[in-house]
Amino acid sequence: MEHYQARLDGVFQALADPTRRAVLGRLGKGPASISDLAKPFDMALPSFMKHIRLLEESGWISTAKQGRVRTCAIEKKQFAAVESWLSEQRAIWEARTDRLEKFVLSEEKPE
């Protein structure tokens, strides 16, 4: 369980930055080279590479080098991990609101 939580921490930490979210959004359209991904951002390539490394370390993307070009692609398995966690949270909160609704309705009935 602790390993699962640590993995989720990294997954959500990667999503905490708007640059990384934009990179993931772009990669949702298909693989792209790092230079293409970096074009819209006003930052030096070494700074941009920190974002790429964090995304790769957290499992959101994979990179492959062909010649001098490094290409990034999205890894769909992380979406499944996030969806699983969100589904668990949704079930917890829906159960809580269902219990609250039952309580409120039972208090409203005249005796």
Jmol script that loads the backbone (N, CA, C; Angstrom):
load data "model"
ATOM      1  N   MET A   1       0.827  -1.198   0.000  1.00  0.00           N
ATOM      2  CA  MET A   1       0.000   0.000   0.000  1.00  0.00           C
ATOM      3  C   MET A   1       0.868   1.257   0.000  1.00  0.00           C
ATOM      4  N   GLU A   2       1.964   1.239   0.752  1.00  0.00           N
ATOM      5  CA  GLU A   2       2.841   2.411   0.820  1.00  0.00           C
ATOM      6  C   GLU A   2       3.473   2.695  -0.536  1.00  0.00           C
ATOM      7  N   HIS A   3       3.875   1.635  -1.235  1.00  0.00           N
ATOM      8  CA  HIS A   3       4.457   1.811  -2.572  1.00  0.00           C
ATOM      9  C   HIS A   3       3.419   2.407  -3.520  1.00  0.00           C
ATOM     10  N   TYR A   4       2.173   1.940  -3.413  1.00  0.00           N
ATOM     11  CA  TYR A   4       1.080   2.441  -4.244  1.00  0.00           C
ATOM     12  C   TYR A   4       0.883   3.936  -3.996  1.00  0.00           C
ATOM     13  N   GLN A   5       0.897   4.357  -2.724  1.00  0.00           N
ATOM     14  CA  GLN A   5       0.724   5.767  -2.379  1.00  0.00           C
ATOM     15  C   GLN A   5       1.877   6.606  -2.910  1.00  0.00           C
ATOM     16  N   ALA A   6       3.103   6.114  -2.782  1.00  0.00           N
ATOM     17  CA  ALA A   6       4.267   6.849  -3.281  1.00  0.00           C
ATOM     18  C   ALA A   6       4.184   7.013  -4.797  1.00  0.00           C
ATOM     19  N   ARG A   7       3.732   5.970  -5.475  1.00  0.00           N
ATOM     20  CA  ARG A   7       3.586   6.048  -6.934  1.00  0.00           C
ATOM     21  C   ARG A   7       2.531   7.090  -7.312  1.00  0.00           C
ATOM     22  N   LEU A   8       1.422   7.089  -6.585  1.00  0.00           N
ATOM     23  CA  LEU A   8       0.376   8.076  -6.855  1.00  0.00           C
ATOM     24  C   LEU A   8       0.865   9.492  -6.565  1.00  0.00           C
ATOM     25  N   ASP A   9       1.683   9.651  -5.526  1.00  0.00           N
ATOM     26  CA  ASP A   9       2.241  10.974  -5.226  1.00  0.00           C
ATOM     27  C   ASP A   9       3.013  11.508  -6.423  1.00  0.00           C
ATOM     28  N   GLY A  10       3.847  10.666  -7.011  1.00  0.00           N
ATOM     29  CA  GLY A  10       4.624  11.071  -8.181  1.00  0.00           C
ATOM     30  C   GLY A  10       3.751  11.381  -9.386  1.00  0.00           C
ATOM     31  N   VAL A  11       2.715  10.584  -9.562  1.00  0.00           N
ATOM     32  CA  VAL A  11       1.802  10.776 -10.687  1.00  0.00           C
ATOM     33  C   VAL A  11       1.105  12.131 -10.578  1.00  0.00           C
ATOM     34  N   PHE A  12       0.596  12.449  -9.380  1.00  0.00           N
ATOM     35  CA  PHE A  12      -0.103  13.713  -9.197  1.00  0.00           C
ATOM     36  C   PHE A  12       0.855  14.901  -9.139  1.00  0.00           C
ATOM     37  N   GLN A  13       2.051  14.687  -8.628  1.00  0.00           N
ATOM     38  CA  GLN A  13       3.047  15.765  -8.619  1.00  0.00           C
ATOM     39  C   GLN A  13       3.369  16.180 -10.058  1.00  0.00           C
ATOM     40  N   ALA A  14       3.454  15.219 -10.939  1.00  0.00           N
ATOM     41  CA  ALA A  14       3.731  15.533 -12.342  1.00  0.00           C
ATOM     42  C   ALA A  14       2.609  16.367 -12.948  1.00  0.00           C
ATOM     43  N   LEU A  15       1.384  16.152 -12.499  1.00  0.00           N
ATOM     44  CA  LEU A  15       0.245  16.902 -13.035  1.00  0.00           C
ATOM     45  C   LEU A  15       0.110  18.286 -12.404  1.00  0.00           C
ATOM     46  N   ALA A  16       0.872  18.563 -11.371  1.00  0.00           N
ATOM     47  CA  ALA A  16       0.728  19.819 -10.635  1.00  0.00           C
ATOM     48  C   ALA A  16       1.248  21.032 -11.405  1.00  0.00           C
ATOM     49  N   ASP A  17       2.020  20.815 -12.431  1.00  0.00           N
ATOM     50  CA  ASP A  17       2.625  21.923 -13.165  1.00  0.00           C
ATOM     51  C   ASP A  17       1.917  22.130 -14.511  1.00  0.00           C
ATOM     52  N   PRO A  18       1.583  23.384 -14.849  1.00  0.00           N
ATOM     53  CA  PRO A  18       0.877  23.638 -16.115  1.00  0.00           C
ATOM     54  C   PRO A  18       1.693  23.280 -17.358  1.00  0.00           C
ATOM     55  N   THR A  19       3.009  23.412 -17.282  1.00  0.00           N
ATOM     56  CA  THR A  19       3.849  23.044 -18.429  1.00  0.00           C
ATOM     57  C   THR A  19       3.735  21.547 -18.695  1.00  0.00           C
ATOM     58  N   ARG A  20       3.815  20.763 -17.634  1.00  0.00           N
ATOM     59  CA  ARG A  20       3.730  19.309 -17.806  1.00  0.00           C
ATOM     60  C   ARG A  20       2.339  18.882 -18.272  1.00  0.00           C
ATOM     61  N   ARG A  21       1.301  19.546 -17.759  1.00  0.00           N
ATOM     62  CA  ARG A  21      -0.048  19.224 -18.238  1.00  0.00           C
ATOM     63  C   ARG A  21      -0.187  19.564 -19.717  1.00  0.00           C
ATOM     64  N   ALA A  22       0.413  20.677 -20.140  1.00  0.00           N
ATOM     65  CA  ALA A  22       0.351  21.057 -21.560  1.00  0.00           C
ATOM     66  C   ALA A  22       1.099  20.038 -22.423  1.00  0.00           C
ATOM     67  N   VAL A  23       2.226  19.556 -21.935  1.00  0.00           N
ATOM     68  CA  VAL A  23       2.988  18.537 -22.674  1.00  0.00           C
ATOM     69  C   VAL A  23       2.136  17.283 -22.823  1.00  0.00           C
ATOM     70  N   LEU A  24       1.491  16.853 -21.734  1.00  0.00           N
ATOM     71  CA  LEU A  24       0.634  15.667 -21.815  1.00  0.00           C
ATOM     72  C   LEU A  24      -0.527  15.893 -22.772  1.00  0.00           C
ATOM     73  N   GLY A  25      -1.088  17.106 -22.745  1.00  0.00           N
ATOM     74  CA  GLY A  25      -2.166  17.427 -23.675  1.00  0.00           C
ATOM     75  C   GLY A  25      -1.716  17.315 -25.116  1.00  0.00           C
ATOM     76  N   ARG A  26      -0.531  17.816 -25.397  1.00  0.00           N
ATOM     77  CA  ARG A  26       0.009  17.732 -26.762  1.00  0.00           C
ATOM     78  C   ARG A  26       0.285  16.284 -27.151  1.00  0.00           C
ATOM     79  N   LEU A  27       0.847  15.504 -26.213  1.00  0.00           N
ATOM     80  CA  LEU A  27       1.163  14.111 -26.520  1.00  0.00           C
ATOM     81  C   LEU A  27      -0.096  13.260 -26.666  1.00  0.00           C
ATOM     82  N   GLY A  28      -1.214  13.755 -26.185  1.00  0.00           N
ATOM     83  CA  GLY A  28      -2.482  13.054 -26.399  1.00  0.00           C
ATOM     84  C   GLY A  28      -2.847  12.984 -27.867  1.00  0.00           C
ATOM     85  N   LYS A  29      -2.270  13.868 -28.671  1.00  0.00           N
ATOM     86  CA  LYS A  29      -2.515  13.875 -30.116  1.00  0.00           C
ATOM     87  C   LYS A  29      -1.567  12.938 -30.859  1.00  0.00           C
ATOM     88  N   GLY A  30      -0.516  12.468 -30.170  1.00  0.00           N
ATOM     89  CA  GLY A  30       0.455  11.578 -30.791  1.00  0.00           C
ATOM     90  C   GLY A  30       1.866  11.915 -30.359  1.00  0.00           C
ATOM     91  N   PRO A  31       2.814  11.025 -30.624  1.00  0.00           N
ATOM     92  CA  PRO A  31       4.205  11.250 -30.240  1.00  0.00           C
ATOM     93  C   PRO A  31       4.771  12.529 -30.866  1.00  0.00           C
ATOM     94  N   ALA A  32       5.759  13.116 -30.178  1.00  0.00           N
ATOM     95  CA  ALA A  32       6.392  14.338 -30.676  1.00  0.00           C
ATOM     96  C   ALA A  32       7.831  14.398 -30.184  1.00  0.00           C
ATOM     97  N   SER A  33       8.652  15.100 -30.949  1.00  0.00           N
ATOM     98  CA  SER A  33      10.044  15.278 -30.534  1.00  0.00           C
ATOM     99  C   SER A  33      10.098  16.296 -29.403  1.00  0.00           C
ATOM    100  N   ILE A  34      11.158  16.232 -28.624  1.00  0.00           N
ATOM    101  CA  ILE A  34      11.318  17.169 -27.515  1.00  0.00           C
ATOM    102  C   ILE A  34      11.386  18.600 -28.038  1.00  0.00           C
ATOM    103  N   SER A  35      12.056  18.816 -29.144  1.00  0.00           N
ATOM    104  CA  SER A  35      12.148  20.183 -29.676  1.00  0.00           C
ATOM    105  C   SER A  35      10.773  20.704 -30.090  1.00  0.00           C
ATOM    106  N   ASP A  36       9.934  19.848 -30.663  1.00  0.00           N
ATOM    107  CA  ASP A  36       8.569  20.267 -31.010  1.00  0.00           C
ATOM    108  C   ASP A  36       7.751  20.569 -29.753  1.00  0.00           C
ATOM    109  N   LEU A  37       7.922  19.744 -28.734  1.00  0.00           N
ATOM    110  CA  LEU A  37       7.193  19.960 -27.489  1.00  0.00           C
ATOM    111  C   LEU A  37       7.627  21.251 -26.797  1.00  0.00           C
ATOM    112  N   ALA A  38       8.903  21.591 -26.914  1.00  0.00           N
ATOM    113  CA  ALA A  38       9.447  22.762 -26.213  1.00  0.00           C
ATOM    114  C   ALA A  38       9.107  24.079 -26.906  1.00  0.00           C
ATOM    115  N   LYS A  39       8.772  24.050 -28.189  1.00  0.00           N
ATOM    116  CA  LYS A  39       8.545  25.292 -28.958  1.00  0.00           C
ATOM    117  C   LYS A  39       7.578  26.281 -28.309  1.00  0.00           C
ATOM    118  N   PRO A  40       6.423  25.849 -27.807  1.00  0.00           N
ATOM    119  CA  PRO A  40       5.473  26.836 -27.285  1.00  0.00           C
ATOM    120  C   PRO A  40       5.879  27.473 -25.951  1.00  0.00           C
ATOM    121  N   PHE A  41       6.923  26.983 -25.330  1.00  0.00           N
ATOM    122  CA  PHE A  41       7.285  27.451 -24.000  1.00  0.00           C
ATOM    123  C   PHE A  41       8.488  28.384 -24.043  1.00  0.00           C
ATOM    124  N   ASP A  42       8.391  29.440 -23.277  1.00  0.00           N
ATOM    125  CA  ASP A  42       9.473  30.425 -23.211  1.00  0.00           C
ATOM    126  C   ASP A  42      10.445  30.030 -22.106  1.00  0.00           C
ATOM    127  N   MET A  43      11.226  28.974 -22.378  1.00  0.00           N
ATOM    128  CA  MET A  43      12.224  28.525 -21.408  1.00  0.00           C
ATOM    129  C   MET A  43      13.363  27.847 -22.146  1.00  0.00           C
ATOM    130  N   ALA A  44      14.497  27.824 -21.481  1.00  0.00           N
ATOM    131  CA  ALA A  44      15.680  27.179 -22.058  1.00  0.00           C
ATOM    132  C   ALA A  44      15.445  25.666 -22.118  1.00  0.00           C
ATOM    133  N   LEU A  45      16.061  25.027 -23.089  1.00  0.00           N
ATOM    134  CA  LEU A  45      15.884  23.583 -23.266  1.00  0.00           C
ATOM    135  C   LEU A  45      16.263  22.789 -22.008  1.00  0.00           C
ATOM    136  N   PRO A  46      17.370  23.116 -21.306  1.00  0.00           N
ATOM    137  CA  PRO A  46      17.675  22.358 -20.080  1.00  0.00           C
ATOM    138  C   PRO A  46      16.560  22.456 -19.029  1.00  0.00           C
ATOM    139  N   SER A  47      15.916  23.604 -18.930  1.00  0.00           N
ATOM    140  CA  SER A  47      14.786  23.748 -17.995  1.00  0.00           C
ATOM    141  C   SER A  47      13.604  22.910 -18.450  1.00  0.00           C
ATOM    142  N   PHE A  48      13.340  22.905 -19.740  1.00  0.00           N
ATOM    143  CA  PHE A  48      12.249  22.105 -20.276  1.00  0.00           C
ATOM    144  C   PHE A  48      12.522  20.614 -20.065  1.00  0.00           C
ATOM    145  N   MET A  49      13.783  20.224 -20.197  1.00  0.00           N
ATOM    146  CA  MET A  49      14.150  18.815 -20.022  1.00  0.00           C
ATOM    147  C   MET A  49      13.852  18.326 -18.604  1.00  0.00           C
ATOM    148  N   LYS A  50      13.896  19.206 -17.617  1.00  0.00           N
ATOM    149  CA  LYS A  50      13.537  18.807 -16.252  1.00  0.00           C
ATOM    150  C   LYS A  50      12.080  18.350 -16.205  1.00  0.00           C
ATOM    151  N   HIS A  51      11.226  19.048 -16.936  1.00  0.00           N
ATOM    152  CA  HIS A  51       9.823  18.644 -17.005  1.00  0.00           C
ATOM    153  C   HIS A  51       9.680  17.286 -17.688  1.00  0.00           C
ATOM    154  N   ILE A  52      10.422  17.108 -18.762  1.00  0.00           N
ATOM    155  CA  ILE A  52      10.367  15.831 -19.492  1.00  0.00           C
ATOM    156  C   ILE A  52      10.840  14.692 -18.593  1.00  0.00           C
ATOM    157  N   ARG A  53      11.945  14.899 -17.885  1.00  0.00           N
ATOM    158  CA  ARG A  53      12.464  13.857 -16.994  1.00  0.00           C
ATOM    159  C   ARG A  53      11.456  13.504 -15.901  1.00  0.00           C
ATOM    160  N   LEU A  54      10.805  14.517 -15.315  1.00  0.00           N
ATOM    161  CA  LEU A  54       9.826  14.244 -14.267  1.00  0.00           C
ATOM    162  C   LEU A  54       8.645  13.463 -14.821  1.00  0.00           C
ATOM    163  N   LEU A  55       8.175  13.836 -16.004  1.00  0.00           N
ATOM    164  CA  LEU A  55       7.084  13.091 -16.629  1.00  0.00           C
ATOM    165  C   LEU A  55       7.484  11.645 -16.914  1.00  0.00           C
ATOM    166  N   GLU A  56       8.712  11.468 -17.344  1.00  0.00           N
ATOM    167  CA  GLU A  56       9.186  10.115 -17.638  1.00  0.00           C
ATOM    168  C   GLU A  56       9.359   9.306 -16.357  1.00  0.00           C
ATOM    169  N   GLU A  57       9.948   9.901 -15.323  1.00  0.00           N
ATOM    170  CA  GLU A  57      10.152   9.203 -14.056  1.00  0.00           C
ATOM    171  C   GLU A  57       8.831   8.831 -13.387  1.00  0.00           C
ATOM    172  N   SER A  58       7.821   9.664 -13.575  1.00  0.00           N
ATOM    173  CA  SER A  58       6.526   9.375 -12.958  1.00  0.00           C
ATOM    174  C   SER A  58       5.700   8.397 -13.794  1.00  0.00           C
ATOM    175  N   GLY A  59       6.184   8.052 -14.975  1.00  0.00           N
ATOM    176  CA  GLY A  59       5.512   7.062 -15.811  1.00  0.00           C
ATOM    177  C   GLY A  59       4.469   7.618 -16.763  1.00  0.00           C
ATOM    178  N   TRP A  60       4.342   8.937 -16.847  1.00  0.00           N
ATOM    179  CA  TRP A  60       3.364   9.530 -17.752  1.00  0.00           C
ATOM    180  C   TRP A  60       3.785   9.427 -19.216  1.00  0.00           C
ATOM    181  N   ILE A  61       5.096   9.483 -19.472  1.00  0.00           N
ATOM    182  CA  ILE A  61       5.578   9.409 -20.860  1.00  0.00           C
ATOM    183  C   ILE A  61       6.750   8.452 -20.952  1.00  0.00           C
ATOM    184  N   SER A  62       7.037   8.047 -22.162  1.00  0.00           N
ATOM    185  CA  SER A  62       8.264   7.308 -22.458  1.00  0.00           C
ATOM    186  C   SER A  62       8.996   8.083 -23.546  1.00  0.00           C
ATOM    187  N   THR A  63      10.297   7.935 -23.571  1.00  0.00           N
ATOM    188  CA  THR A  63      11.081   8.597 -24.605  1.00  0.00           C
ATOM    189  C   THR A  63      11.927   7.556 -25.327  1.00  0.00           C
ATOM    190  N   ALA A  64      12.192   7.838 -26.585  1.00  0.00           N
ATOM    191  CA  ALA A  64      13.038   6.963 -27.407  1.00  0.00           C
ATOM    192  C   ALA A  64      13.910   7.852 -28.282  1.00  0.00           C
ATOM    193  N   LYS A  65      15.160   7.468 -28.420  1.00  0.00           N
ATOM    194  CA  LYS A  65      16.082   8.257 -29.217  1.00  0.00           C
ATOM    195  C   LYS A  65      16.367   7.538 -30.528  1.00  0.00           C
ATOM    196  N   GLN A  66      16.183   8.287 -31.626  1.00  0.00           N
ATOM    197  CA  GLN A  66      16.540   7.789 -32.953  1.00  0.00           C
ATOM    198  C   GLN A  66      17.498   8.796 -33.552  1.00  0.00           C
ATOM    199  N   GLY A  67      18.737   8.394 -33.678  1.00  0.00           N
ATOM    200  CA  GLY A  67      19.752   9.333 -34.155  1.00  0.00           C
ATOM    201  C   GLY A  67      19.922  10.451 -33.154  1.00  0.00           C
ATOM    202  N   ARG A  68      19.684  11.684 -33.592  1.00  0.00           N
ATOM    203  CA  ARG A  68      19.831  12.836 -32.699  1.00  0.00           C
ATOM    204  C   ARG A  68      18.493  13.335 -32.157  1.00  0.00           C
ATOM    205  N   VAL A  69      17.424  12.661 -32.519  1.00  0.00           N
ATOM    206  CA  VAL A  69      16.089  13.120 -32.134  1.00  0.00           C
ATOM    207  C   VAL A  69      15.513  12.224 -31.037  1.00  0.00           C
ATOM    208  N   ARG A  70      15.096  12.840 -29.944  1.00  0.00           N
ATOM    209  CA  ARG A  70      14.425  12.117 -28.871  1.00  0.00           C
ATOM    210  C   ARG A  70      12.931  12.395 -28.986  1.00  0.00           C
ATOM    211  N   THR A  71      12.163  11.318 -29.104  1.00  0.00           N
ATOM    212  CA  THR A  71      10.714  11.416 -29.268  1.00  0.00           C
ATOM    213  C   THR A  71      10.023  10.962 -27.991  1.00  0.00           C
ATOM    214  N   CYS A  72       8.963  11.681 -27.630  1.00  0.00           N
ATOM    215  CA  CYS A  72       8.175  11.357 -26.443  1.00  0.00           C
ATOM    216  C   CYS A  72       6.825  10.797 -26.862  1.00  0.00           C
ATOM    217  N   ALA A  73       6.326   9.876 -26.073  1.00  0.00           N
ATOM    218  CA  ALA A  73       4.990   9.308 -26.295  1.00  0.00           C
ATOM    219  C   ALA A  73       4.322   9.150 -24.938  1.00  0.00           C
ATOM    220  N   ILE A  74       3.026   9.282 -24.928  1.00  0.00           N
ATOM    221  CA  ILE A  74       2.267   9.173 -23.683  1.00  0.00           C
ATOM    222  C   ILE A  74       2.135   7.708 -23.280  1.00  0.00           C
ATOM    223  N   GLU A  75       2.136   7.453 -21.986  1.00  0.00           N
ATOM    224  CA  GLU A  75       1.955   6.099 -21.449  1.00  0.00           C
ATOM    225  C   GLU A  75       0.560   6.020 -20.834  1.00  0.00           C
ATOM    226  N   LYS A  76      -0.296   5.247 -21.428  1.00  0.00           N
ATOM    227  CA  LYS A  76      -1.701   5.201 -21.014  1.00  0.00           C
ATOM    228  C   LYS A  76      -1.928   4.507 -19.676  1.00  0.00           C
ATOM    229  N   LYS A  77      -0.977   3.707 -19.214  1.00  0.00           N
ATOM    230  CA  LYS A  77      -1.189   2.969 -17.966  1.00  0.00           C
ATOM    231  C   LYS A  77      -1.335   3.908 -16.770  1.00  0.00           C
ATOM    232  N   GLN A  78      -0.717   5.095 -16.827  1.00  0.00           N
ATOM    233  CA  GLN A  78      -0.858   6.028 -15.710  1.00  0.00           C
ATOM    234  C   GLN A  78      -2.271   6.581 -15.644  1.00  0.00           C
ATOM    235  N   PHE A  79      -2.911   6.745 -16.776  1.00  0.00           N
ATOM    236  CA  PHE A  79      -4.299   7.191 -16.775  1.00  0.00           C
ATOM    237  C   PHE A  79      -5.180   6.167 -16.063  1.00  0.00           C
ATOM    238  N   ALA A  80      -4.884   4.896 -16.259  1.00  0.00           N
ATOM    239  CA  ALA A  80      -5.647   3.841 -15.591  1.00  0.00           C
ATOM    240  C   ALA A  80      -5.433   3.894 -14.084  1.00  0.00           C
ATOM    241  N   ALA A  81      -4.202   4.158 -13.641  1.00  0.00           N
ATOM    242  CA  ALA A  81      -3.923   4.258 -12.210  1.00  0.00           C
ATOM    243  C   ALA A  81      -4.678   5.427 -11.587  1.00  0.00           C
ATOM    244  N   VAL A  82      -4.686   6.566 -12.266  1.00  0.00           N
ATOM    245  CA  VAL A  82      -5.400   7.741 -11.766  1.00  0.00           C
ATOM    246  C   VAL A  82      -6.901   7.475 -11.772  1.00  0.00           C
ATOM    247  N   GLU A  83      -7.408   6.890 -12.832  1.00  0.00           N
ATOM    248  CA  GLU A  83      -8.839   6.585 -12.915  1.00  0.00           C
ATOM    249  C   GLU A  83      -9.256   5.628 -11.806  1.00  0.00           C
ATOM    250  N   SER A  84      -8.418   4.661 -11.504  1.00  0.00           N
ATOM    251  CA  SER A  84      -8.714   3.717 -10.430  1.00  0.00           C
ATOM    252  C   SER A  84      -8.809   4.449  -9.090  1.00  0.00           C
ATOM    253  N   TRP A  85      -7.848   5.314  -8.806  1.00  0.00           N
ATOM    254  CA  TRP A  85      -7.857   6.069  -7.555  1.00  0.00           C
ATOM    255  C   TRP A  85      -9.080   6.973  -7.483  1.00  0.00           C
ATOM    256  N   LEU A  86      -9.374   7.674  -8.582  1.00  0.00           N
ATOM    257  CA  LEU A  86     -10.535   8.564  -8.595  1.00  0.00           C
ATOM    258  C   LEU A  86     -11.837   7.787  -8.422  1.00  0.00           C
ATOM    259  N   SER A  87     -11.923   6.604  -8.998  1.00  0.00           N
ATOM    260  CA  SER A  87     -13.122   5.773  -8.846  1.00  0.00           C
ATOM    261  C   SER A  87     -13.315   5.360  -7.391  1.00  0.00           C
ATOM    262  N   GLU A  88     -12.216   5.016  -6.724  1.00  0.00           N
ATOM    263  CA  GLU A  88     -12.285   4.671  -5.302  1.00  0.00           C
ATOM    264  C   GLU A  88     -12.792   5.867  -4.493  1.00  0.00           C
ATOM    265  N   GLN A  89     -12.237   7.031  -4.773  1.00  0.00           N
ATOM    266  CA  GLN A  89     -12.655   8.236  -4.047  1.00  0.00           C
ATOM    267  C   GLN A  89     -14.110   8.576  -4.337  1.00  0.00           C
ATOM    268  N   ARG A  90     -14.516   8.425  -5.581  1.00  0.00           N
ATOM    269  CA  ARG A  90     -15.902   8.698  -5.955  1.00  0.00           C
ATOM    270  C   ARG A  90     -16.846   7.774  -5.194  1.00  0.00           C
ATOM    271  N   ALA A  91     -16.510   6.506  -5.103  1.00  0.00           N
ATOM    272  CA  ALA A  91     -17.355   5.541  -4.389  1.00  0.00           C
ATOM    273  C   ALA A  91     -17.458   5.903  -2.906  1.00  0.00           C
ATOM    274  N   ILE A  92     -16.355   6.301  -2.300  1.00  0.00           N
ATOM    275  CA  ILE A  92     -16.365   6.699  -0.884  1.00  0.00           C
ATOM    276  C   ILE A  92     -17.290   7.886  -0.673  1.00  0.00           C
ATOM    277  N   TRP A  93     -17.133   8.905  -1.500  1.00  0.00           N
ATOM    278  CA  TRP A  93     -17.927  10.121  -1.313  1.00  0.00           C
ATOM    279  C   TRP A  93     -19.389   9.920  -1.690  1.00  0.00           C
ATOM    280  N   GLU A  94     -19.673   9.105  -2.662  1.00  0.00           N
ATOM    281  CA  GLU A  94     -21.063   8.825  -2.994  1.00  0.00           C
ATOM    282  C   GLU A  94     -21.748   8.077  -1.857  1.00  0.00           C
ATOM    283  N   ALA A  95     -21.032   7.145  -1.236  1.00  0.00           N
ATOM    284  CA  ALA A  95     -21.593   6.421  -0.088  1.00  0.00           C
ATOM    285  C   ALA A  95     -21.867   7.383   1.068  1.00  0.00           C
ATOM    286  N   ARG A  96     -20.963   8.311   1.295  1.00  0.00           N
ATOM    287  CA  ARG A  96     -21.150   9.289   2.373  1.00  0.00           C
ATOM    288  C   ARG A  96     -22.342  10.192   2.093  1.00  0.00           C
ATOM    289  N   THR A  97     -22.467  10.663   0.873  1.00  0.00           N
ATOM    290  CA  THR A  97     -23.599  11.549   0.569  1.00  0.00           C
ATOM    291  C   THR A  97     -24.914  10.773   0.595  1.00  0.00           C
ATOM    292  N   ASP A  98     -24.888   9.498   0.213  1.00  0.00           N
ATOM    293  CA  ASP A  98     -26.096   8.670   0.296  1.00  0.00           C
ATOM    294  C   ASP A  98     -26.530   8.515   1.752  1.00  0.00           C
ATOM    295  N   ARG A  99     -25.576   8.268   2.646  1.00  0.00           N
ATOM    296  CA  ARG A  99     -25.906   8.147   4.077  1.00  0.00           C
ATOM    297  C   ARG A  99     -26.441   9.474   4.617  1.00  0.00           C
ATOM    298  N   LEU A 100     -25.843  10.579   4.199  1.00  0.00           N
ATOM    299  CA  LEU A 100     -26.310  11.887   4.644  1.00  0.00           C
ATOM    300  C   LEU A 100     -27.738  12.141   4.164  1.00  0.00           C
ATOM    301  N   GLU A 101     -28.004  11.797   2.916  1.00  0.00           N
ATOM    302  CA  GLU A 101     -29.346  11.982   2.375  1.00  0.00           C
ATOM    303  C   GLU A 101     -30.364  11.165   3.165  1.00  0.00           C
ATOM    304  N   LYS A 102     -30.048   9.905   3.478  1.00  0.00           N
ATOM    305  CA  LYS A 102     -30.956   9.063   4.265  1.00  0.00           C
ATOM    306  C   LYS A 102     -31.200   9.675   5.640  1.00  0.00           C
ATOM    307  N   PHE A 103     -30.139  10.184   6.243  1.00  0.00           N
ATOM    308  CA  PHE A 103     -30.269  10.802   7.561  1.00  0.00           C
ATOM    309  C   PHE A 103     -31.176  12.031   7.496  1.00  0.00           C
ATOM    310  N   VAL A 104     -30.952  12.895   6.529  1.00  0.00           N
ATOM    311  CA  VAL A 104     -31.748  14.120   6.395  1.00  0.00           C
ATOM    312  C   VAL A 104     -33.203  13.778   6.127  1.00  0.00           C
ATOM    313  N   LEU A 105     -33.459  12.841   5.251  1.00  0.00           N
ATOM    314  CA  LEU A 105     -34.839  12.455   4.942  1.00  0.00           C
ATOM    315  C   LEU A 105     -35.533  11.817   6.134  1.00  0.00           C
ATOM    316  N   SER A 106     -34.805  11.047   6.920  1.00  0.00           N
ATOM    317  CA  SER A 106     -35.417  10.423   8.089  1.00  0.00           C
ATOM    318  C   SER A 106     -35.727  11.457   9.159  1.00  0.00           C
ATOM    319  N   GLU A 107     -34.968  12.524   9.244  1.00  0.00           N
ATOM    320  CA  GLU A 107     -35.216  13.597  10.213  1.00  0.00           C
ATOM    321  C   GLU A 107     -36.385  14.486   9.788  1.00  0.00           C
ATOM    322  N   GLU A 108     -36.682  14.536   8.516  1.00  0.00           N
ATOM    323  CA  GLU A 108     -37.761  15.380   8.010  1.00  0.00           C
ATOM    324  C   GLU A 108     -39.134  14.765   8.195  1.00  0.00           C
ATOM    325  N   LYS A 109     -39.228  13.460   8.369  1.00  0.00           N
ATOM    326  CA  LYS A 109     -40.515  12.772   8.498  1.00  0.00           C
ATOM    327  C   LYS A 109     -41.175  13.169   9.814  1.00  0.00           C
ATOM    328  N   PRO A 110     -42.434  13.601   9.744  1.00  0.00           N
ATOM    329  CA  PRO A 110     -43.149  13.927  11.000  1.00  0.00           C
ATOM    330  C   PRO A 110     -43.469  12.666  11.792  1.00  0.00           C
ATOM    331  N   GLU A 111     -43.441  12.797  13.079  1.00  0.00           N
ATOM    332  CA  GLU A 111     -43.728  11.633  13.918  1.00  0.00           C
ATOM    333  C   GLU A 111     -45.110  11.662  14.455  1.00  0.00           C
TER     334      GLU A 111
END
end "model"
wireframe off; spacefill off
backbone 0.3
color backbone group
